[in-house]
Amino acid sequence: MKVWPGNSYPLGATYDGAGTNFSIFSEVADRVELCLFDDQNNEMKIDLPEVTGHCWHGYFPGIEPGQRYGYRIHGPWAPEQGTRCNPAKLLLDPYAKAIDGDIIWDEAVFPYQFSAGPDVRNDADSAPFMPKCIVQQPFFDWAGDRQLQRPWHETIIYELHVKGFTALHPDVPEDLRGTYAGLAHPAAIEHLKQLGVTAVELMPVHYFVQDNHLVEQGLRNYWGYNSISYFAPHADFAADKRPGVAIAEFKQMVKAMHQAGIEVILDVVYNHTAEGNHYGPVLSFKGIDNAYYYRTMEGDQRHYMDYTGTGNSLNMRHPHVLQLIMDSLRYWILEMHVDGFRFDLAAALARELHEVHRLSAFFDIIQQDPVISQVKLIAEPWDVGEGGYQVGNFPPGWSEWNGKYRDCLRDLWRGQDETLAEFASRFTGSSDLYADDTRNPFASINFMTAHDGFTMRDLVSYNDKHNLANGEGNRDGTDDNRSWNCGAEGPTDDPEILALRARQQRNFLVTLMLSQGIPMLLAGDEFSRTQHGNNNAYCQDNEISWIDWSNLDQDLHAFTKRLIAFRHAHPAFRRRRWFQGRAIHGTNCKDIAWFTHVGKQMNDEHWDEWFAKSLAIFINGDTIPNPNTRGEPITDNSFYLIFNAHYEALEYTLPAKRWGEHWIKQLDTMHGWIDNTHAYASGSKLTVGPRSVMLLQRQV
């Protein structure tokens, strides 16, 4: 086959209409073979003819999209020095845009012999058991589509799983269920539009691996936090199973979402790969340049630094690793049109030596990148290593999953003592975490539940996890001491318990949607989805995890839709700037104030009362900084919210006239939304039910 020198950049396989350029980085390689496979899996090996700056490259006239390929790397095998090269192992291209097939878990895909231990090289050919990379067809008609760039403060995020969202959806054609095309179907999009969310946060869609130990148990890696390619969309989520077609199907899904006004955010896993520790398989990076791509242990490079609990951590200190991640992010923005990213275990990305460095090279490069710095960037601000809990410590320009918000709000509603002062901070955007470095309230991604843990319904239905189906003796998952089962463990027919559970779910939702910051809703929480007490359903690719559209809580669904619409209608609950706690110019009221049950402003003594479990909040809508950053301040209604986390009803007195002469009750989580115009005068007494929220709006 004819081969020309080609170019070292771009990395990966690049089709130009006449042929394909291949380029792969390996500092340790002595020789690199490109392996081409036909439809019968016959292999042709060709040496890449040139190396420039440790990038091995060649141009092949006539090679077109659809060509299946991989690499074999010739170089040193010296595990004690961190090198694990072996040309017997077919390796995936780190820059592959499409991957066909799944791993077959034969001993040949491991770098060592099982009988001899991890230091003895295994020379069995892994190609018959490996998926293959595919040369990409780069052309797609976007018809003018582009990122939506919805302002942060107008955003409501909906976390979902591509497969689980539509796998059981009765209005999606059966052959499209559980796929990108299924998510793009009008029935799926209509649910999102009616609900009122503005962005979907997709759980991992980078090509990921089905773990061997799960396959042996008849389970699957459902969540997908086991990436091995950072460019290729996971092909199992494509309705069209032809090799490489997943790219176009994913693009069509993004295009359909954008046409509906919904942004697409990807949950990305750049902190580790599916190759695991020294006992793991050799699939790509480990065989290409192990000690360059991974953090190995000083003094014994057989082993890996593990800040993620998965066996390895990517080596963010090396420029080609940083380039890989940056190229991947730009690819998904520029070529796939996604609107942002949520970075899994993002603290691991900030580790340059051992400690978490707030301004590590990774964050510096993103800040300087004119493309990546302009999309939505969300950190999961922790990892499992020492000092890895970094909530509030990410740089300006980043938003964070606010784990302190989740923990505090759960504590409040289960009646934990000494939570009011922290609740006040969390409800108003967590200025104690984000204000000092000029970040705004939308730096806080507020959530009560996420994929990892109980669903909202299970949070109020179970005290204990029920993970036996995971095959780990119920030892996996967290012992969630912030759950509260409202009177019984699991299913019940007791009407009082059911009413209390329903009310607690409304309490969670109201608190979430009326807090300053960005609310994130877990898919299905709007209509009481259950996982039957499984709080770690990572391996349950079945009805435990899939949304059951035949068993919806219609009342909760209607309540949630109206609540989200209420947030959209009132900028008082989605401010761009912090409350100041002082009088607003031209009014006789503060922008926010806190009240006791007798209608008096709270003082330090009230905050220090450890037993207090209730308070009222006045939010002034008279003048709000213009959300478009230009022009005069805008006006909204003013609101009075009463939170009673006590197990008994409390009588509340509305405050003096200067805060508002008349108030209309909008909702009460004891009953739901209230459609009447009865006005309560200042000084009126209202009974607020046990464990409930009351929302009043000042009469204009």
N, C-alpha and C positions, 0 to 999 in steps of 0.2 A: 504494500500500500504506500502511495506517495505521501510523504510528510515533509513539511517545511518548518523552519525554525519557529515561526509564530512569535507571539508576544507573551511577556511575563504577566501583563495586566490586560484585562481583568482576570482574577483568579476564577477557577471553575471552567465550565464548558460554555463557550459563547459562539452561537451560530450567527453568521453574517449574511446569509442568503446564498452563499456559494460553498461554504465549508464551515468547520468548527475549530476554534482555538481552544486548546486545553492547557491549563496551568494549575500547578499545585505546589504549595510551600512545604519544604522539609529541609531543615538545617542539617540534619544528621544523615540524610540519604547519600548513598554512593551511586545509586542508579534508580531510576523510576520507570516502571513499565505501565503503559496504558493498556487496559484489557477490554477488548470489544467483544460483545456477545450477540449472536444472532438469535432468531426466534426459537431455535432448537437448543439454545444454551451452549452452543459451540463457542470456544474462546479463541481470540486472536490477540497475541501479545506484541506490543510495539514499544520500543524504548523512546521516551521523550528525548529529542535530540539536543535541547539547549537547557542551560541553567543560568539564571540571572538573579543575583541577590537571593540565592537559595530557593528561587521559584523555578521549577522544572516545567518546560513548556514545549508545545509543538502545534502546528496548524495542519489540519487534515482536509484537503479539498474533497468535496463530495459527501462528507459525513453530515447527515441531516437530522432534524428533530425526530425523536423517537428512538435514536440509537442508544442501546443499553451499554453501560460501561462501568468500570471500577479501576482501582490501582493496585499494584504490587510494589512495595518499597524494599529495596536492597540496602542494607546498612547493618550496624552492629547490634548483636543480641548480648546485652550486658545488664541484666536487671539491677545489679548492685549499683550501676552508674545511671540507672533510669532509662536505658534504651531497650526497646522491645521490637526491633525490626525483624521481619520474617517474610520473605517473598512468597511463602506458601499461603499467606493470608490475603484474601481479597479485601480491599478496603474501600469504604464509601468516601466519595469526594466531599470534603467539608463544605464546599460551595455548590453542591448539587441542588438544582432547582426542582427536581422531581425524582422520586424513588419508587421503584416497582417491586412489590413483594414484601414478605416478612422473613424474619430470621427463623431458620429451622435449628432447634437447639441440639445440635450435634457437638461432640467433643472437639471437632475440627475448628469451631469458631472461637475456641479458647486458645490463648497463646502458649499454654503449658500442657503437659501430660497429666491427666488426673491421678494416675498411679504413682507419678514421680514427684509431684509438687510443683509450685509456681515458678521455680527457677530453671526447670528443664524444658527446653524448647520443644514445641509440638509442631512437627513438619507436615502434618496432614493438610491437604488442600481444603480450604474453607469455601471456595467459590460455589460448589453445588448447594450450599446451605445459606448463602448470603443473598439479601436483596440486591438489586442492581440500580445504579444511577441512570438517569435518562437525560439525553440532550433535550433542552427545552425549546418549545415553539414560543418565541417571545412576543408574537403579535396578538393584540386584542383590541377590539373596538370599544373604547370606554365611552364614546358618544358624549364627550365633554365632562365626564364625571371628575370630581376632585374632592379633596378633604373638605368637610363641612365647617371646621373651625368654630364650632359653637363655643361661646364664652363659658369659662369654667363655672361661673356662679349660676348659670342656667342649666347645668348638667345634672341628670339623675341617671345613675349607672345601674344596669341590670346584669348580674353575673349569671352566665348560663353555660351549659355544656352542649356543644353542637349536636351530638347524638341524642343525649337524654331529653333535649327540649322537644323534639318532634318524633321520637321513636314510637310513641303511642298516640300521636295526634290523629284523631279520626278524620279531620278535614284535609289532611295532607295525603296525597296519593301514596299507597303503600310502598311503591318502589323508590320514593323520595324520602321516606321517613328516616330520621337519624343522619341526615347528610347536609352538606352545604346547600344543595338545591332545596332540601326540605326547609331549611332555615330561611331561604329566600322566597318560599311559597307565600302567596298572599294571605293564607290563613294564619301563618306564623307571624308575619309582619303586622297583620291587623291586630293581633293580640297585643303586641308591643306598642302600637300606636294608640290603641284605646286605653291601655294602662297609663300611658303618658311618660314612659321612660325615654331618655334622649340618647342613650348609648348602651350598647351591649358589650360586656367584657367577656370575651370567649376564653374558656379554659383552654389549655395548650392545644394548638393546631399544628405546631412544628412536628415533622415526622418523628414519632417516638416508638419505643421498643416494648414488646410484650415480655415482661420479665420471666425468666426461666422458671423460678420457683412458683410463680402464679400459674403459669401454663401447666405445670405438673399437678397442680391442685384443681385444674379445671376452671381457674379464674382468669381475669384479664386486668391489665393496667387500664382502668377506665378513665381516671383523671388525666393521664398523659404527662405527668411530671417526670419524664424519662427520655428527654430529647436526645437524638443522635445527629440530627440535621437542623440547621438554623435557617435554611432557605426553603426547603421543600414542605408544602402543606401535606398533612397526614392523609394519605390516599384512601384509607379505610372510611373516611368521612365523605368520600365522593360517591354520588349515585352512579355516575358513569365510571365503570371499572377499567376502561381502557388505559394503558400506561400513560402517565403524564397529563391526563385530562383534568386531574384535580385542580391544576393551576387555574384553568379557565373557569371551572365551576366555582372556585373560591372567589375569583374576581367578579363573577356574575352576582354572587351573594352580596359582596360589598357594594356593588353598583345598585342592587335592589334596596339595600338598607339606606344608602344615601338618598335615593329617590324618595324614600319615606321619611327623610329627615333624621335618621338614626345613625349615629357614629359607631364605628367598629374599633374596639380596643382589644389588643391581644395580650393574654397572660403568657409571658415568655420566661424561659428557664435557661438563662445563660450562666448559671452558677456551677452547674455540673453536667455530666453527660451520662448516658446509659451504659458506659463501659465499666462503671463501678471501680472497685479496688483491685489489688493484685490478683484476686481470685476471679475477677470479672472477664468478660469476653474481649476480644480485639476486633473492633468493628470499623474504626476510622482513626481518630486522633492517636490512640495508644500505639498503633502500628506505624503511623506517619512520623511522629516525633514526640514520643511520650513525655519526656522531661521538659519539653518546651511548652506543650499545651496544658500540662497538669502541674499542680503544686505537689512536689514530692518531699519526703521527709529529709531534713538535713542529716547527713551521716549514714543514712540507709535509704537510698532512692528506690528500693524495691516497693516501699510503702508510700501512701498518699496522705497529704493533709486533707482532712475531711471536716469542712465547716457546714456541711449540708445534711449530714446523716445518710448520705447515699453512697459513700465510698470514695469520692474524689471531689476536687474543686478545680475549676479552671484557673490557669495562671495569668492573672490580669496584669502582671508586671511586664510581660513580654509584648512587644509592639504588634506582632502578627496575630496574637490572640485578641488584642484590642481592635485591630483592623477587622478581624473576622466578625466580631460583634457589631462594630459600627457599620460594616458593609451589609450585614444582615438587616439591621434596623433601617438603613436607608433603602434597601431593596423592598421591604414591606411597606414603606411609606411611598416611595416613588413608583414602584412597579405594581404593587398590590393595593395601594390607596388606603391603607388603614389609617386611623385617626389618632392612635396612641398606643401606649404599652403599659402593662402592669408587670413589674419585675419581681419574679419569685425570689424569696430569700435575698433581697437586694444588698443586705449588709455584707454578704459574702463577696460581692463584686467590689466592695470598697477596701478589701484587705490587700495591702501591698506587701507587708511583711507578715505580721501576725495580728497586730491591733487593727481595729476598724478605723481607717483614716477618712474623715469627713470629706476632705477634698482630695481624694485619690485621683490617679490618672484617668480612670474611667469617667468620673464626673467632670473633670476638667475638659476632656475631649468632647463630651456631649454638650457642655456649655458653649464650646467654640464652634460646634457644627451648625451651619445655617439651616439645615434640613431637620435634623433630629430635635434640636432645641425648641422647635416651633410646634411640636405636637404635644399631646397630653402625656405626661410622664408620671407614673405612679409607682412608688416603692412599697414592697412588703418589707418594712424597716427592721428586719431581724434575721438572724440565722441561728444555727445551733451551737456555734463556737463561743468561746469565752468572750464576754463583752459584746455579744452580738445583738442585744436588744437596743435598738437605736431610734426608737420613736421620737420624733421631734428634731433629729440631728442631721437630716438630709439637707442639701444645699437649696438656696432659692431657685425657683423654677420647677421644683418637684412637689408633688402631692404625695401623701402617705396614707396607707391603711392605718387608721388610728386605733390600735389595739387597746389603748387606755380608754378611749370612748366606749368601745364594746364592753370592757370589763366594768367600768363605772356604771353604765346604764343598766347592765344586768344586775349589779349589786343593788342599785336603787330599787328596782322593781321586785327583787326578792326580799326586800325589807332589811337590807344590811345597814348597820349603824354607821354614822360618821361619813356619809357620802354626799351630803348636800353641797358643801363647799366645792368639792371636785365636780359634782354634777353641774353647778353653775358655770364652771369653766368649760366643761365638755359641751354643754348645750349651746354656748355662745361661740363655738369654733375653736376652743383650746388655744387661746392666746398665750397661755403659759408655755406652750410648746413651739409656737410658730411666729409670734409677733416680733420677737427680738431681732430676727434677721430679715425683717421687712416682708416676710411672707404674709399672705392674706388668709381669711377664713377658709377659702377653698383649698388650702394646703391640707386640710383634714378630710380624708375620705371616711365618713362615718358609716358604721355598719353594726348590726346586732348579730347577724349570722353570715356565714360564707360557706363555700363548698366544704371546708375543713371544719367539721363539728356538727352539732345538731342543726336540723332545720328549725325554723321558728316554732312550728307546731310541736316538734319533738322537745324543744327547749322547755316548753311548759307542760309536757306530758311525761317526761322521764327524768328521774334523778340519776340513773345509772345508764351507762352505755350498754348496748346490746349488739356486740360485734362478732358473735360466734360464727356467723356466715363467712367471715374473713379468714377462718382457718388458723387463727393464732391464739385460740383459747381465751378470747376476750381480753387479751393483754395489750392489744394495740389501741391506738386512739388515746385521747386525753381523758383523765378523770375530771369531768367538767363540774367543778364545785360551784359554778355560777348558774347552773340550771336550777329550775324550781318546778316541781311537777304538779303544783296546784291541787294537791289532795289525793292523788292516786298514781300508781306507776303504770303507764301504758293505757290501752283502751279502757273505756268505762262507759256505762250508760247513765251514770248519776247526773241528773240535770244541773245540779248546783256546781259540780266540778266542771262540767262542760262549759257552763256559763262563765266561770272564773277563767278557764283557759282561753276562751274566746276573748274575754276582756283584756287579758294580759297580752294577747297578740295585738289587739288594737292599741294598747298602751305602747308597746314596742314601736309599732308603725307610726303612731302620732309623734312620739318623741323623736324618732329618726327623721321624719319628713319635715318637722318644724324646727329642727336644730340648724344653727348656722354651720356652714361647711357643705360638703357634697355627700348626699345620701347614696348608699349602695344597697340594693335589694337583691337578695338571693332568689333565683328563679323558682317560682312555686310558692314562695312565702306569702304572696298576695292572695292565694286561695288555699292556704293551710296544707301544703304538701308534707307528707311524712316519709321518713326512711325507717319507720318502725323501731326507732331507738338506735340505729346504727350511726355513730358519729365519726366514722372513718371509712366511708364507702368507696375508697379509692380503687378497690378491685371488684366492685359490683357492677358489671356491665349488664344490668338486668332490671327487673321491675323495682328493685330496692331503690335504685338511683333515678330511673327514668320518671319523668313527670306523668302522672296518671290523670289524663284529661277527662276521664269519665267520672272522677270523684272529686269535684271541685266544691269548695265552700263558697257558694255564690254570694252570700251575705258579706263575707270578708272581702271577696273580690270587688264587689260594688263599693264597699267602704274605702278600699285602698285606691281605686280609680278616682274617687271623689277627693280623697286626701291629696293625691299627687296633683290633681287639677287645682286644688286650693293653693298648694305651694307655688305652682306656676303663676297663679293669678296675683300673688302677693309678694312683692319684692322685699317686704319687711323680713321675710324668712330666708332670704338668699342674698344677703348683703355682700358687697365686695370688700368692705372695710370693717374694721373692728368697732364694736361699741366703745364709747368713751366713759359712760356712766356719769355724765354731767349734762347740765341743761343745754338744750338746743337753742341756738340763736333765734329769737322771734317767737319762742314758746315759753311756757312756764313749767315745762316738764323735761325730765331727762330722756335720753334716747333709750335707756333701759333702767328698770328699777326692780327691786326684790321686796316682797311683802310677806308678812306673817298672816296667819289665819284671821287676825282681827283687823286687817287692812292697814297695818302700820309698816313703814319701811323697816327692813331688817337691819340690825347693827351687828357688830362683831360678836356680841354675846349670843345672838340668835344662831350665827353660823357655828359657834362652838358647842352648841347643844348636841351632844352625841346621839341623843335619842330622837331628834327631830327627823321626820320622814316626809315632810310636806312643806311646800312653799308656793307662792304665786309670783309670776313674772309679768311685768308690764313692758311691752315692746312698742315704742313710739314710731308711728308711720308718718308723722307730719312732714319730716324732711329726711330723705335718704340720699346718700351720695349717688349721683347718676350712674347707673350700671354701664352706660356706654362711655364713661370717663369724660364726656364733654357736656357742656350745658348746665343748666340750673339743676339743683337737687329735685328729685321727684317725690311725690307724696303717695301714701298708701293709708289704709285704715290703721288704727292702733289696736293692740290686742292685749288681752289679759288671760294668761294661762295659769291654771291651778293644777299642780301635781300632788296627788295624795298617794304615797306608797305605803301608807299605814293600813293595817288590816281592819280598821274600823272607819266608819264614815266620820267626816269632820264638817263643822259649820264654818263657812268662810264669809267674811264681810268685805264687800267691794270697797275700794279706797275712796278718798275724798274727791270732790268735784273737779279739782284742778287736773286730775288724771283722766277724767271722763264723766260726764253727767249721766249718760245712759249707756247700757251695754246689752247686746243681743247675744244670746247663747247660740253658738254655731254647732258645737258637738260636745258630747259627753260620752266617754268610752263605756259608761254603764249601759248606754242605750244605742249610741251611734250618732249619726248626723241628725240635727234637729231642724225641721223646716217650719219655723214660725217666726213671727216678728215681735214677740213679746219682749219688751225692754225692761231691764232691771236698773233702777236708779242707783246712783252712788250711795254707799252705806247700806245697800240691801244685803240680806243674809241669804246665802245659798248653801245647800247641803251637797257636799262632794262625796260621792260614794267611796267605799273602801277600794284601794288599789285602782285608782281611776284618774283620768285627765279630763278637765273641763276647759274648753276654749270659748272665750267671749270676744266679741268684736265691738269696738266703740261705735255707737250710733252717730252717724254724721248729721 
